[in-house]
Amino acid sequence: MPLVRKRRAQAEASPSPPPARRRRSPSSRASSPASADGSTQLDGDTHHTAASSHEQMVKKLVRLALASEYSRQPLRRADINAKVFAPASTRAFKPVFAAAQAALSHTFGMTLTALPSKEKITVSQKRAAQRATGTSQGPPATAPTAWILTSTLPAALRAPAILPPPKVPSAGPEAAYVGLYTFVVSVIALSEGGRCSETKLERALRRVNAGEFVGGEKTERALRRMEREGYVVRVREREAGGEESVEWVVG
C-alpha cells in the first residue's frame, strides 16, 4: 500500500509534456495566397460583368432608336425604361444614353433630338393645364421624355437622289406618302395662326387631285396615318351653339 502511494505522488509531481504542434501541410500553406488571388479574380469578374451589362444596354438603346425611326414613332422614356433597363435600375440612364448617342453619330450619322412637350391646343386642355399648374408644388418638370432621330450628315449628303424613300412596302407608295404629308404640313403651317380648317384642307387636296386617293391609298386613311405618326393633329371642339368645328395643326 505505501508503494502505491509513492508511485502516485511521483506521477503527480512529474511535469506534463508540452502539447504536440501540428505541422502545416504544403497545401494549407498555399491556401492563403490563393484566397487573396481569388478575391482579386472575383472583383475582376464583377467589373467585367458590369462593363458587359453597360455595353448590352447601349446596344439595346441603339436598336430601339433605329426601330422607332423606321416605324416613324418617337422614342419615349417609358419605352427605354421597359425595353432597355428592365429589370435593372435606371440610374445608369445618362451614361448609357451618352454612349448610345456616340454610337449613333459615329456609325449611322444620326443623333437623338429631344421633342418639346405637347402644346395645349383645345380650350379644355388649356384649362386642365392651368388647374394642374395651380395645384402642383414647384416648377414643372423640364426633362425630355421623347426623342426622334435626326441626321448629322452635311447638307450635301441629304439630297433626295442620295436618300430616296423607303422601299418597304415599295418605293412608289412611300414616295406618294412623303409628298402628301409634306404638302399637308406646308398648307397647315402657312395658314393663319398655324391652324387650318378641315374644309380648307379638303379644298387644297382636291386642287392637287388628292381629294379621294393618293398613291393607291384613300386620302382619309393616309391622314389618319399622319395623325398616328405625329405629323399633324386633328382638333375637334364644340362651339357654343353645339356645332363641332374641326381644325388641323402641325404635330
Solvent accessible surface area in square Angstrom, and as a share of the most:
residue,aa,sasa,rsa
1,M,159,0.71
2,P,107,0.68
3,L,106,0.53
4,V,79,0.45
5,R,161,0.59
6,K,125,0.53
7,R,156,0.57
8,R,152,0.55
9,A,59,0.45
10,Q,107,0.47
11,A,71,0.55
12,E,137,0.62
13,A,85,0.66
14,S,66,0.43
15,P,127,0.80
16,S,99,0.64
17,P,115,0.72
18,P,117,0.74
19,P,123,0.77
20,A,101,0.78
21,R,229,0.84
22,R,230,0.84
23,R,225,0.82
24,R,147,0.54
25,S,51,0.33
26,P,106,0.67
27,S,85,0.55
28,S,43,0.28
29,R,145,0.53
30,A,61,0.47
31,S,61,0.40
32,S,67,0.43
33,P,74,0.47
34,A,60,0.46
35,S,76,0.49
36,A,57,0.44
37,D,95,0.49
38,G,35,0.34
39,S,61,0.40
40,T,94,0.55
41,Q,122,0.54
42,L,116,0.58
43,D,96,0.50
44,G,40,0.39
45,D,75,0.39
46,T,84,0.49
47,H,136,0.61
48,H,130,0.58
49,T,87,0.50
50,A,60,0.47
51,A,53,0.41
52,S,46,0.30
53,S,51,0.33
54,H,65,0.29
55,E,90,0.40
56,Q,85,0.38
57,M,23,0.10
58,V,17,0.10
59,K,89,0.38
60,K,82,0.35
61,L,1,0.00
62,V,15,0.09
63,R,138,0.50
64,L,26,0.13
65,A,2,0.02
66,L,51,0.25
67,A,58,0.45
68,S,15,0.10
69,E,76,0.34
70,Y,145,0.55
71,S,57,0.37
72,R,51,0.19
73,Q,68,0.30
74,P,24,0.15
75,L,3,0.02
76,R,109,0.40
77,R,70,0.26
78,A,74,0.57
79,D,53,0.27
80,I,0,0.00
81,N,49,0.25
82,A,67,0.52
83,K,123,0.52
84,V,3,0.02
85,F,2,0.01
86,A,56,0.44
87,P,147,0.92
88,A,57,0.44
89,S,68,0.44
90,T,55,0.32
91,R,224,0.82
92,A,33,0.25
93,F,23,0.10
94,K,166,0.70
95,P,70,0.44
96,V,0,0.00
97,F,34,0.14
98,A,61,0.47
99,A,34,0.26
100,A,0,0.00
101,Q,40,0.18
102,A,63,0.49
103,A,34,0.27
104,L,0,0.00
105,S,54,0.35
106,H,167,0.74
107,T,92,0.54
108,F,93,0.39
109,G,9,0.09
110,M,42,0.19
111,T,38,0.22
112,L,10,0.05
113,T,59,0.34
114,A,49,0.38
115,L,59,0.29
116,P,117,0.74
117,S,105,0.68
118,K,170,0.72
119,E,144,0.64
120,K,98,0.41
121,I,33,0.17
122,T,20,0.11
123,V,81,0.46
124,S,78,0.50
125,Q,84,0.38
126,K,101,0.43
127,R,147,0.54
128,A,46,0.36
129,A,30,0.24
130,Q,130,0.58
131,R,157,0.57
132,A,59,0.46
133,T,97,0.57
134,G,67,0.64
135,T,110,0.64
136,S,65,0.42
137,Q,172,0.76
138,G,56,0.54
139,P,126,0.79
140,P,110,0.69
141,A,103,0.80
142,T,126,0.73
143,A,72,0.56
144,P,62,0.39
145,T,90,0.52
146,A,9,0.07
147,W,12,0.04
148,I,67,0.34
149,L,16,0.08
150,T,49,0.29
151,S,43,0.28
152,T,64,0.37
153,L,62,0.31
154,P,81,0.51
155,A,87,0.68
156,A,83,0.65
157,L,81,0.40
158,R,115,0.42
159,A,39,0.30
160,P,115,0.73
161,A,98,0.76
162,I,96,0.49
163,L,95,0.47
164,P,83,0.52
165,P,45,0.29
166,P,57,0.36
167,K,160,0.68
168,V,95,0.55
169,P,107,0.67
170,S,47,0.30
171,A,47,0.36
172,G,49,0.48
173,P,61,0.38
174,E,6,0.03
175,A,47,0.36
176,A,32,0.25
177,Y,7,0.03
178,V,45,0.26
179,G,41,0.39
180,L,8,0.04
181,Y,39,0.15
182,T,74,0.43
183,F,62,0.26
184,V,0,0.00
185,V,40,0.23
186,S,50,0.32
187,V,28,0.16
188,I,0,0.00
189,A,61,0.47
190,L,157,0.78
191,S,10,0.07
192,E,163,0.73
193,G,71,0.68
194,G,29,0.28
195,R,78,0.28
196,C,1,0.01
197,S,43,0.28
198,E,47,0.21
199,T,91,0.53
200,K,79,0.33
201,L,1,0.01
202,E,77,0.34
203,R,108,0.39
204,A,16,0.13
205,L,4,0.02
206,R,143,0.52
207,R,186,0.68
208,V,74,0.43
209,N,140,0.72
210,A,7,0.06
211,G,29,0.28
212,E,131,0.59
213,F,119,0.50
214,V,31,0.18
215,G,41,0.39
216,G,82,0.78
217,E,44,0.20
218,K,124,0.52
219,T,4,0.02
220,E,77,0.35
221,R,149,0.54
222,A,1,0.01
223,L,12,0.06
224,R,124,0.45
225,R,49,0.18
226,M,0,0.00
227,E,57,0.26
228,R,156,0.57
229,E,24,0.11
230,G,41,0.40
231,Y,55,0.21
232,V,1,0.01
233,V,53,0.30
234,R,37,0.14
235,V,7,0.04
236,R,129,0.47
237,E,48,0.22
238,R,177,0.64
239,E,99,0.44
240,A,118,0.91
241,G,74,0.72
242,G,43,0.42
243,E,124,0.56
244,E,84,0.38
245,S,37,0.24
246,V,21,0.12
247,E,51,0.23
248,W,2,0.01
249,V,14,0.08
250,V,66,0.38
251,G,61,0.59
